Amino acid sequence: MGMFMLLPILLLGGGLGGASELLDYVDTQAYWKAKSTEPTVRDLVLMIDAAPKADDISALIKQLGHEEFDQREAASEAIAKKGVGVIPQLKVATKSTDAEIAERAGRLITELSGGDTDPAVHKLMIIRTLGELKDKAALPALRPLVASTEPFVSTYAQRSIALIEGKPFQPVGLSAQQWDKDVWMLPKGVKLVAQLTMPGGGPLDWVKALDNLAVGPVGAGVTKEQMHAQMQQGVFTALNSVGNVRIDGLTMGVSGDPGQQSGFMAVFVRGYYNRDKVKAALAKMNVQMGEEEGMTVATPPNAGMKLILASDELLVITGGPPGGNYPMKELLTAIKTGKGAIAEDEEVAALIKSANRKTGGWAVAQMTDTYKSAGPWLAGYDTIVAERISEKGKTTIKATGKGKDAEKVAAAVADLNKNLEMLREQFKAGGAAGGFVPKPMVEFIQSLKLESTGNSATLTGSMEGSFESMLGAMMFPMMMMGGPGF
């Protein structure tokens, strides 16, 4: 049942330029305030233009491990005065077998990169902020960065230039070919399929996100501002651990028998992440790491999932009941060959082909007995097809369910309408659920309309405004429950 409730959120999710990067959740003002810095174009340009090369500091790095404290401190001070150009040498030093050298090199990187342990994140924030300042004086420094091969740098430079020049900018995102290919990489046994693209709308508007919280304090004694601060702390922690992460699109498949003792899900995540950094972060968390078919596989303890770190552009997640029978062999083969076995299921394949897969968000389900048992509101259907339509600042979800028995379909419609009405009344009364649901989602639920005609039923609902505001508001309670470690 939880999976079906999640689908509307997923389908709403990449529309209207939703945030698609981890760095999108960083509030620019909060970022520079944490560094006690008031960013100006002049200072930011100087940071970008800082010489990437520096003198050989190998002798000073060796001195970081000197037996005398004063000598170690003197070396740290001398290196700090060299500027950001020495960071590459310090990165190498962080892997030193001398614990003192490694620890001091890490601290110097943090100091030189403006408080970020990953200087690449700091550089991206400089570029992003230059765009937000909208001063043409920044253009000479930004234009050369368009040709950069560093991850994210070229896209950030192009977006900032577009902001300054008042022009629209649309990142490349996931290709139509890859989008279509991924769905056929799913394994046999999948009966529910969903795809979602994340077009990338840039940084989250935190003012709107805060305003869109449905009620005042969200949780016992927790204000919106406190949740914002908690969120920023968590995002900073994650960025300094794994660097920036971008999601271009998700392809999800769920087996027909999900339960406490059976079933599986598989998700192909397309975008970009630094695989080496993620591997290192997982290792620090004592996550079991191994190799299967030449690919790195991470198995978090007691999590009921496995992560296949296929490449910097692809992460594959599979999971189910702890210790369950996950389709690892099928997924590893699909990653290598680009082809899964889902097409062998003719009914599911036909259902997929019937969906409008060009909308950027769609889902289909061949209703098994397990799916139908999730609740009376699903019991009457044999198939469900849903799509997301995003246009002119509005997102609409349309889902059509079909069954053989018109009476059962009518009963399912009546049950869901009854539950929707109860939920709407709860929102009106300012119930507990309302505190965790942003206003656009409340408005979407209020707009839902479900009708049946014979053995078919159609559910439609629309949402005005920006999805990123809704997503940001939804992240607040998730962040609070997850803690500062994100």
Helices and strands as residue ranges (DSSP letters): H 2-12, G 22-25, H 28-34, H 41-49, H 58-63, H 69-80, G 84-86, H 87-93, H 99-112, H 119-133, G 136-138, H 139-142, G 143-147, H 153-165, H 176-183, E 190-197, H 206-211, H 224-242, E 246-255, E 265-272, H 275-284, E 288-292, E 295-299, E 305-311, E 314-319, H 328-337, G 342-344, H 346-354, E 361-366, H 369-372, E 383-391, E 394-402, H 406-428, G 432-436, H 439-447, E 449-453, E 456-464, H 467-482
